[in-house]
Structure formats: C-alpha cells, structure tokens
Amino acid sequence: MPEFVHAQELSAGFYAEVIAPVLSDTAHVAGLIGWGSDVLGYDTARSMDHDWGPRLVVLVDEPEPVRKRIEAVLPDEYRGFAVRFGSSVNAVEHRVTVATLGEWLRGQLGFDASQGIATDDWLVTPQQQFLGVVKGQVYADDGRLAPVRAALQWYPDEVWRWLLACQWTRIAQEEPFMQRTYEVGDELGSRVVAARLAREVMRLALLQSRAYAPYTKWLGTAFARLGHADGLDRALADTVAAGNFADRERALVTAYELLARRHNALGVTDALDPAPRLFFGRPAQVLDAGRFAAACHATVSDPQLKRIGPIGSIDQFVDSTDVLSSPSAYRRFVGLFQ
C-alpha cells in the first residue's frame, strides 16, 4: 500500500486530474466535505484501514448525466489507492457523490440551508453536521456553496448566548457532585463526575471560541487546537489524572476559574467574580456556574429561546451516536423547540 497522504491532498489531486476534465463545461462545486475524519483533516495512517481513499462531493444542477460521465472515466486506482473501497459495514464502491446542492444539504443537515436557516434548524442540528459543511476542502465552487458555508459558519448571536447559558447550566447542575460522591466513599463515582465535568468545560471552551465541537473521538483534538495560553488544558489534564480528591478538586476549580475569566474577556455580560466558593457552606469548592448561566440568559431577548428553557441544543441533551449522526433521527426533535 502507498505511504499515507492526507485525504484532503489526495482528493485534491483526484479532482484536478480525473474529475475536473470531465466537468470543464459544467458549472459545479467539488470538494471533500460531509462525513469523515478526513474532512476535518484529522485522518492519519490508521485511517487507511477502512472506508478511506479518494473521495469527492460534486454538486450540479442535473446530477444523473454528470454521474454517468464521471463513472465512465473512473480508474481502478489513483496514485496507488483503490478508487472503489469499503469495509465490513459499507459496500465496495466509488465515493464520488453527485447531487444538487439542496439534495446534499438535506442529506447532510436534514434541511436545505440554501433556502434559509430557522432557529429550530440551528438547535436541532448537531455541531458535527455543521462542521461537515463549513470545514473540509472545496476545490471548485461556481458560487452556489460559498454563501451557505458563510451562513453556517457560526450561530446567530442570540442563539450563541443561549447555548452559552445552557452549557454553564450543565456545569452548575453537577459541580458539587464530585465532592459529595467522594464524601460518601464513592471514589470511582467522584472520578467519573470529574471526567464528565471536564468534558463540559471543554465543550464550553469551544463555544466561547466560536468553534463547533466534533463528535467524541475528535473532541480533545479540537479542544487542543484552540491553544491554551492560560493553562486550561493542563488544569483539565490534572483533573482526570489526579490520584486523590484534593488534587482533583484543586485542578477542576482552577479550570472553572480560567473558564470564568474567559467569559469575562468575551464581554457578553457584565464581569462576574471568577473566584471559587463553598457550595452552601459544605466543604465543596465550586464556581457557582449558575451565576454565569443566568447572566448569559439575561442577554437573550428571542421569545422562542426564552420560552424553551435551558435544555440546550441537540448536542447538549442527546448523547447517542445513532441519533446525532442521522438527520432523519435528530430532526424528530424539532418539536421540542417549537
């Protein structure tokens, strides 16, 4: 097998040398977008063991004749990599998807974002699915995809503030539990709660940075790529590595304080005291994250968002891969937001 090359580079050459000549007289979009670690540039040599090779999405007005023209010229291999590939769960076939823009967006997101994006759409669509549209490499664009990518680049301001409030709420609901579980002799439970809270801190840091969160496998990678001059990454690493409760609490409280300082630097609310405090006089150090949730929520005026309550977007209350990766499944939740 040939040496590893990032799929973004491989697919760029595949488009330029194999696909582009066939489409020289056809207005189109072509890129490595949609599903897959390679879309985000996270693929490694390990990725090559299944469902990996030259891959493209081609968007045109009339897919069927273009599909036939492409299939007629596809080679068996490109630069030594099989053009038709699969795995134990996916059939062996070429991975050049040809569709209209609307068809592809409905398959990727569950709605056609080129026709507008409602509040419900923002809340019910997993962030990983948005990443599949706004990230990845686009090798040709006749103008139809760029406006959609720009519109989906990040949440509208009020939706973002509401999501910040909901994420702070998730921390507030569990922040005293790490000490309480330890206090009753449940060391394993205390460690599990600490790990859960560390994940919530990571997801809030991504929200604060206006960066969509990928699914679990790549959450840590995306978080690391934010850069953490303040040491938030080290504080979270110390939290999950701590061998005793005192060190675990000290590290997690440090992470809370750093997160609170980042909040104040955003200027989305009046500055709040980032110092930790006791939980109702109990020997549990917390941030009292509910203060930050309330402050964020107070800046939201959209009546729909204020009416929903702090349940958050689909990523904040659903943790099933089968739901979050299937537009037909997660679109069933639209009624929750109406």
N, C-alpha and C positions, 0 to 999 in steps of 0.2 A: 504494500500500500504506500502511496506517496506520503511525503512528510506533511505534517499538519500546516495548514494555512487558514487564517480566519475566514469563515464563510462569507463575510462581507466582501473580502478581497476576491475570493473565488467566484462569487456570484457577479461581481462587477465585471470580471473578465468574461464570464459566461454570457452576460448580456451583450457586451461590446462585440464579441467575436462570433456568437452563434445567433442571438435573438435580434439584435438591432438591425442587421442587414435585411432581415425578413420584414421588418416594420418600417423601413425607410420612408414609405409613402403613406403611413398610417399614424394619425395623432394618437398618442398613448402615454401612459405612465408605466414605468418599470422600476421595481426596487425589491430589496429584501426587507419586507415589512410583514406584520402579522404575528403569528405564533413563533415560539422558539427562542432558546437562549442566544442563538447566533444573531438574532435581530438586535439584541441589546449589546452585542459584542462580548458576551460572556463565554462563548464557546472556547474549549481547549481541545487538546489532542484526545482527551477522554470522550468528548462529544462525538467523535467519529465512529463509535461502536454501534450506533443505531440512528436511523432517520436523519442522516447527515450527508450533505453533498450540495452540488449547485442547485440553487432554488431561487425562484422569482415570483413576484406577483405582477401581472400585466393587466392594466386597466384600459379598456377601449369602449367605443360606442356599440360595436357589434361583435360580441365575443366569438360566436361559432366559426365564422370564416377565418378569423385570426388564429383560433385554436387549431384548426386544421393545417394552416400554413406552418405554424410552429412545430406541430407534431411531425410534419413531413420532413423537417430538416434536423431533428434532434439526433445527435450522435449517441452511440452507446456509452462513450466515456468523454470526459472533458478534463484535460490535464491529469489523466490517470485516475480520476474519480468517476464512479458509475453515475450516469445521469438518471437512471431509474434505480431507486433504492427503497428500502422499507425496513421492517422489523418484525418481531413475533406478533405484534398487535396491529401493524399497518402494512397494507399490501405494497408489493414492489411496483412502483410506478414513477413516472417523472413528476417533478414538483414545480412545474410552471403553471401557476394558476392564472387563468384568463377569465375576466369578468368585467362587468360595468362597475363604475365607482360605487353606485348605490348598492348593487348586489354584494360587493366585497365588504362595504361598511356594515351592512346588515348582518353578514356572516361573522364579522369581527366584533362588532359592538352590540348588535341586536337592534340597531336603528340606523337610519340614514342621516348621518351628521351633516351632510352637504345641504340638507333641507332645514337645518336649524337644530338647536340643542335646548331642550326644555330642562327645567330644574330636576324633574324626575329622571331624565336621562343621565344627568351628572351624578345623581345619588345612587342609582341602581347599577351603574356600570363599574366593574372592578378596575382599579388603577392599572393592573397588568394589561387589561384590554386596551386602555388608552395608550399605554406605552407601545403596544404593537402598531399603533398608527403614527404616533409622533416621533418615535425613535426608529432606528434602522436606517439603511442607506437607500436613497432614491437616486437612480441612475439616469432617469429621464422623466420629465413632467411637462405635459403640454399645457399646464395651468389648472388642471382640474383638482389635483390633490393638495397643492400648497395652501389654498385657503382653508381647507378642512384641517390640515395639520396645525395651522396657525390658530384656528378657533379652539382646538382641543389641547393646546399647549399647556394650559393650566386652568383651574377652576375660576369662575367668576368670583370677584372679591367677597361678596356676601356668603356664597357657598363655602369658600375657603375659611372665612372666620367661623362659620357654624361648625365646620369639620374640626377646626382647632378646639372649639368649645367641647365638642363631643369626645375628642381624644384626651383632653385634660380630664374629662369626666371619667373615662375608663381608668385613668390612674387614680383619681380621687376615690373611686369605689373600692379599690383593693390595697391602697398604700399602707394601711395599718395591719394588714393580714400577715405580713412577713414576720413581725414581732409576735403577734398573737399565736400563730402556729408554733413558733419556737417556744413560747412561754408554756405551752401545754405539753411539751416534749416531742412535738412533731417536727423533727429536724428536716426530714425529707420534704414535708409539706412546705416548710419555710423556704427551702431551696427552690421548690417549684414555683412558689409565688414570686420569689425574687426574679426568676428567669422570665416569668410572664410579664412582670413589670418592666424588666429590661427591654423586652420586645416592644412594649407600649411606648417606652421612651424613644426607642429607635424610630418607630413609626411617626411619633410626634416631631422628632428632629427632621425627618424627611418632609413632613407637612410644612414645618416652619421654613424650610429651604425651598419650598415650592417645587418639590421633586416627587413624582409619582413613585409609589412603592411597588417593586416587582413581587412575585409570589415568593413563598418561604425560602426556596433554595437560594435565591439571589438577594434576599433582604439584607443580609450582612454585607454583601459586596457593594450594594448600592449605598448603604449607610457609610461604609468605609470611604467610598469615593467622594463623599461630601467634603471631606477634610475636617479635622477637628483640632484646631489650634488651642482650644480651651481645655482639651483633655477629656471630653465626654466619652470618647471611645475607650480610653483607659479606665475610666470610672466604671463603665459597664462591664468591661472585661474583668475587673477586680470583683465586681458584684457576683458574677457567675462562677468565679474561680475561688472565692473566699472559702476557707475551711472552717470558719466559725461565725457565729451570728454577729458578733461585734464588728468584725471586718466587713461582713456582708452589708450590715446596716450603714456603716460609715461610707462605703463605696456608693451605695444606691442613693443615699441622701446627698452625696456630692453630685451625683448625676442629676438629681432633681434641681439642685441649686443652679447648676450650669444651664439646664434647660429653662429655668425661670429667668435667668439673665439674658438668654437668647430671646425669650419672649419680650422682655422689656426693650431690647435693642430693636425689635421689629417695629415698635411704636403703634401696634394695632389697638392697644388700650393704654390707659394711664399706667405708669410704672407701679409694680406691686413688689412688696418686700420678698426677696428671694430666699430669706433665711429659713432654715428648718425650725420646727417647733414640736412640742409634745402633742399627741393625739388625746384630747380631752383629759389631760393630766396623767394619762397612762405612760409607762416607760417605752413608748414607741415614737421614734423620730420620724416625722412626716413633713411634707411641704405644705399640706392642706391645699391640694391641687384644685379643689372645688372653687377657690377664690379666682383662679385663672380661667376656669370654665365659665363662671358667672360673668367675669369681665368681658370675655370674648362674646358670649351670648348677648350681652347688653348692647353690642355694636351692630347686631343684626336686626334689620327692620323688615325683611321679607316676611309677609304674613304666613306663607306656606312653611317656611323653615321654622318660624317661631311656634307654629301650631304642632309640628311633628313631635317635638320633644327630643331629648339628647340621645336618640338611638344611633345616630351616625349614618354614614353611607354603608353600602353593602359590605365593604371590606371591614367595617368596624363591628358588625354583628353577625357575619357569616364566616365560618372557618372551614367550609367544605370545598375541596378541590373540584368535586363533581358539579357544584353549583357555580363557583367562581370562574370556571373555565368554559361554561356552557351558556351562551346568550339565551337560548330557549328556556334554560332553568332560571337564571337570575332575573330575567325580565318578568317572571311571575311575581316578583316582589314589588313591582311598580305601585300596586295598590296601597302599600304601606306609606307611601309618600304623598298620597293624594287626599 
